[in-house]
Amino acid sequence: MTGPAPDWERLKRHIRSCVTGKFELDPNLIHLNVMLKASPPLTVREAIETHRAGLNKDPAGYFFERDADGGPTRSMRETARVAGLAAKYLGLADVLQQRKLSGLDVIAQTTSTTMGLALLANGVTARSGQEVLMSTHDFFTWRDAWRFRSARGDLACREMQLYADPGSARLADEIVDTVAREIRKETRVLAMTWVHSNTGVKVPIGRIGQLVEALNAERAPENRILYCVDGVHGFGVEDADFQDFHCDFFAAGCHKWLFGPRGTGILCGAPESWQHLRETIPSMLPPGSDGARHTPGGVQCFEHVWAVAEAFEFVAGIGKTAIAQYTHGLATRLKKGLASLPGVSVVTPMAAELSSGVVCCDPGLDARQAKKDLLDDGIAAMTATDVDGTHYLRFSPSILNVEADIDKAIDAVSKLA
């Protein structure tokens, strides 16, 4: 769980020491849109260039190069390294050691959250008459993935509204109660999103996972509910592990809050859950590991795919707890500042247990024009359309920002409002 920073000043010094001089960001902009794509830090850029130089000099030789002991090829070594670091970041190292598994048994490498979600939607096993249950708040690619699957005729698609008011005093209970009420005997897949990008609401996916576990205890294996989570906007922000989610599968991109290379992502699955997922895209990795056989093959931008290892090392070096506390601290400062402005309505919940690094607000005027006006003032933000067609202004503070950035953004919005 994310709690208040015990020493905010000390935390700020730690974060600044880890990020200062590491990024190539335009100093004339205040970057509050990391939720779209992040700029990778120095170690990631150096890894990209090292692999790129080797592949450019001798594409085949560098790719298949073995160490002095004649061990696995560079491709296998780097892929296994990424999978191992991803599993460690998700708190699975001890589990894998106890069960004598490797990162490749639980981690499939993808190019994005969208690819991971598509692998799930296309691969889950289902029988005629079963359904996938999801929400109206999910990002359109998650919903479309299941709609495309539904069009094949073997898995119906049903949506539910998890909440009407993101500011509800009992939002978490309302979400869990809604899911419990909507699950039916024919529900084969429960598809959820950890942090809604349109409202900034952080869903209690762990509580929902415990609910699913209880329901599955009463079901036959072929009727088991597969709990699949789009976790991209919590991944790299929240101090949480895979086992905290109580889910079967978790998909996320690595080029947002994790500050990894563009075009990278992961699909993490519980060891016992992969049996319910068929392969969609042929893999080029040796058989034997579930994550490996679900890693799409073909020629890819390997300098990016392999350099995601340095992204995991970068955030691990800062510390998951420190990142979570710092990001939440800035997000809370931003929410409180925006809420104090006349005519501005903050959509994202104030409580840390119900929100993450995405902050959405209604600025009281056209959000798309507000975004343009803010950019003229050096503030890089985003907009989003809610399910009812309302356009919100979105900010995503991160470890790249300082308190002065937040205050300047609040001041800029106050001038607009």
TIMARVO-848427 format. One line per field, with one value per residue (C-alpha): residue number from 1; x, z, y. Coordinates in steps of 0.5 Angstrom, whole numbers. Each point is the difference from the previous one (the first is absolute). Example, Ala and Ser with C-alpha at 12.3 -4.5 7.8 and 13.67 -1.06 7.14 Angstrom:
# TIMARVO-848427
n	(1 2)
u	(25 2)
w	(16 -2)
v	(-9 7)
//
This chain:
# TIMARVO-848427
n	(1 2 3 4 5 6 7 8 9 10 11 12 13 14 15 16 17 18 19 20 21 22 23 24 25 26 27 28 29 30 31 32 33 34 35 36 37 38 39 40 41 42 43 44 45 46 47 48 49 50 51 52 53 54 55 56 57 58 59 60 61 62 63 64 65 66 67 68 69 70 71 72 73 74 75 76 77 78 79 80 81 82 83 84 85 86 87 88 89 90 91 92 93 94 95 96 97 98 99 100 101 102 103 104 105 106 107 108 109 110 111 112 113 114 115 116 117 118 119 120 121 122 123 124 125 126 127 128 129 130 131 132 133 134 135 136 137 138 139 140 141 142 143 144 145 146 147 148 149 150 151 152 153 154 155 156 157 158 159 160 161 162 163 164 165 166 167 168 169 170 171 172 173 174 175 176 177 178 179 180 181 182 183 184 185 186 187 188 189 190 191 192 193 194 195 196 197 198 199 200 201 202 203 204 205 206 207 208 209 210 211 212 213 214 215 216 217 218 219 220 221 222 223 224 225 226 227 228 229 230 231 232 233 234 235 236 237 238 239 240 241 242 243 244 245 246 247 248 249 250 251 252 253 254 255 256 257 258 259 260 261 262 263 264 265 266 267 268 269 270 271 272 273 274 275 276 277 278 279 280 281 282 283 284 285 286 287 288 289 290 291 292 293 294 295 296 297 298 299 300 301 302 303 304 305 306 307 308 309 310 311 312 313 314 315 316 317 318 319 320 321 322 323 324 325 326 327 328 329 330 331 332 333 334 335 336 337 338 339 340 341 342 343 344 345 346 347 348 349 350 351 352 353 354 355 356 357 358 359 360 361 362 363 364 365 366 367 368 369 370 371 372 373 374 375 376 377 378 379 380 381 382 383 384 385 386 387 388 389 390 391 392 393 394 395 396 397 398 399 400 401 402 403 404 405 406 407 408 409 410 411 412 413 414 415 416 417)
u	(0 2 1 2 7 4 4 -2 7 4 -4 0 8 0 -4 3 7 -3 -3 4 5 -3 -5 0 -7 -1 1 -5 -5 -4 -1 -6 -2 4 -6 0 8 6 7 5 5 8 1 -6 3 7 -3 -4 6 5 -5 -1 7 1 -6 2 7 -1 -8 1 6 -2 -7 3 6 2 4 7 -3 -5 -6 -7 0 0 -7 -2 4 -3 -7 1 3 -6 -4 3 1 -8 -2 5 -3 -7 2 0 8 -2 -6 4 6 -4 -4 7 -3 3 -2 -2 -5 -4 2 -2 4 -5 1 -6 -6 -4 4 -1 -7 -1 4 -5 -6 2 3 -5 -4 -7 -6 -7 -4 5 2 5 -2 3 -2 -2 6 6 4 -3 6 -2 -7 1 5 -6 -5 4 1 -8 -1 3 -7 3 1 -6 2 -3 1 -1 0 4 -1 -4 4 7 0 -5 2 -1 3 4 -6 -4 5 1 -8 -1 4 -2 -7 1 4 -4 1 2 5 7 4 0 4 1 5 4 0 -5 3 -6 -1 6 -4 4 -4 1 2 3 -7 -3 5 -2 -7 2 4 -6 -5 5 1 -8 2 2 7 -4 -4 5 0 6 2 4 3 2 5 4 -2 2 6 6 -4 -3 4 -4 2 -3 -3 -3 -5 -2 -1 2 3 3 1 4 5 7 0 -4 1 6 4 2 1 -6 -3 1 -5 -1 -6 1 -4 -1 4 -7 -4 4 -3 -7 4 1 6 -2 7 5 6 7 3 1 -6 -1 -2 -7 2 5 -5 -4 5 -1 5 3 5 -1 4 4 4 -6 -3 7 1 -6 4 3 -6 -2 7 -1 -7 3 6 -5 -5 -7 -2 4 -3 -7 0 3 -5 -6 3 0 -6 -4 3 -2 -7 -1 3 -5 -6 1 -1 -7 -3 5 -3 5 -3 6 -1 4 2 6 -3 -5 5 7 4 -6 -4 -6 -4 -5 3 -7 2 1 6 3 1 2 6 2 0 4 5 1 2 5 -5 0 -7 -5 -8 -4 -8 -4 -5 -5 3 3 7 5 7 5 6 5 6 6 7 2 -4 1 -5 1 -2 -7 0 1 -5 -5 1 -1 -6 -3 2 -4 -6)
w	(0 -1 6 1 -1 7 -2 -6 0 0 -5 -5 1 -2 -6 -2 1 -5 -5 -1 -7 -2 -5 -6 1 -3 6 -3 2 6 -2 3 -5 2 -1 -7 -2 5 -2 2 5 -2 2 -5 -5 0 0 -6 -3 2 -3 -6 -2 1 -5 -5 0 -1 1 0 4 5 1 0 4 6 6 1 3 -6 4 -3 -6 2 -2 5 5 0 -1 7 3 -2 3 6 2 -2 5 5 0 0 7 -3 1 6 -3 -6 4 5 -6 -4 -6 -4 -2 -7 3 3 -5 -7 -4 -4 -4 4 5 -6 -3 7 1 -7 1 6 -4 -6 5 5 0 0 -1 -4 5 4 0 2 5 0 1 -4 3 -3 -5 -7 -2 5 -1 -8 1 4 -5 -6 4 1 -8 0 3 6 5 2 2 5 4 6 3 7 2 -2 5 0 7 3 8 -1 -7 2 3 -6 -5 3 2 -8 -2 5 -2 -8 0 -3 0 -8 2 -3 0 5 -4 5 0 6 -2 -4 -5 -1 7 4 5 2 1 6 -5 6 4 -7 -1 7 -2 -6 4 4 -5 -4 6 -2 -7 -5 -3 -7 3 4 0 -4 4 -5 1 -4 5 -4 4 6 -2 2 5 5 5 -1 -2 -5 6 3 -6 1 -8 -6 -4 0 -6 -1 -4 2 -4 5 8 -1 -4 -5 -7 -5 -3 6 5 4 1 7 2 6 -1 0 -4 -7 -1 -2 -5 -7 -4 -5 -3 -2 5 -2 7 2 3 7 3 0 0 -6 -4 0 -2 -7 -5 -6 -1 5 2 5 2 3 3 3 3 4 5 2 1 5 4 -1 4 5 2 2 3 -1 7 -1 -7 2 6 -4 -6 5 3 -6 -2 6 0 -7 2 6 -4 -6 5 3 -7 -1 -6 0 2 2 -3 3 7 6 3 -1 0 -5 -5 -3 -4 -5 2 -4 1 -4 -1 -1 -7 -6 2 -7 -1 8 -2 -6 4 6 -5 -2 7 0 3 -3 2 -4 -1 1 -2 5 -1 0 -5 5 -2 6 1 2 4 2 5 1 2 -5 3 6 4 -4 -6 4 2 -7 -3 5 -1 -7 0 5 -5 -5 4)
v	(0 7 4 8 1 0 5 4 4 -6 -3 6 0 -8 1 6 -4 -6 4 7 0 -7 2 4 4 7 4 6 -5 -3 -7 -2 -5 -6 -5 1 -2 1 2 -5 1 0 -7 -2 4 -3 -7 2 3 -6 -5 4 1 -8 -2 6 -3 -7 -2 -7 -1 5 -4 -7 2 -5 1 -3 -6 -1 1 3 5 7 1 -6 3 7 -2 -4 6 4 -5 -1 7 1 -6 3 7 -3 -4 -7 -2 -4 -3 -2 -3 -4 -3 -1 5 5 7 -3 -4 6 6 0 6 5 6 4 -1 -1 -6 -3 1 -2 -7 -1 2 -5 -5 -2 -6 0 -4 2 4 3 7 5 6 7 7 6 4 -5 3 -1 -5 -4 0 -1 -6 -4 3 -3 -7 1 0 -7 -2 -4 5 5 7 4 6 3 7 0 7 6 5 -1 4 -4 -1 -8 0 -7 -3 2 -3 -7 0 1 -5 -5 1 0 -7 -5 -8 1 5 -3 7 6 5 6 6 2 8 3 5 4 1 -2 -5 -5 -6 -5 -6 -4 0 -2 -5 -3 0 -4 -5 -1 -1 -5 -4 -2 -1 -6 1 1 6 3 8 2 7 4 7 6 3 5 7 -4 -3 4 4 -4 -4 -7 -7 -5 -4 6 0 -7 0 -5 5 7 4 6 4 2 7 4 0 -5 5 -6 0 2 -7 -4 -4 -6 -5 -3 -6 -5 -6 -4 4 0 -7 4 4 -2 3 5 2 -5 1 -1 -2 -7 -4 -1 6 3 7 -1 -4 6 5 2 -2 3 6 5 7 -5 6 3 -7 -2 7 0 -4 6 4 -5 1 7 0 -5 4 6 -5 -2 3 7 1 -2 5 6 -1 0 6 4 -3 2 7 1 -2 4 6 -1 -1 7 3 3 -3 -6 -7 -6 -6 -5 -2 3 -6 -4 -6 2 3 0 5 2 6 2 7 3 7 4 1 -4 -5 -1 8 0 -5 4 7 -4 -2 7 1 -6 -5 -6 -4 -4 -1 -6 -1 -3 -6 6 4 5 2 1 3 -5 0 -5 2 -4 -1 5 6 4 4 6 -3 -2 7 3 -5 2 8 -1 -4 6 5 -4 -1)
//
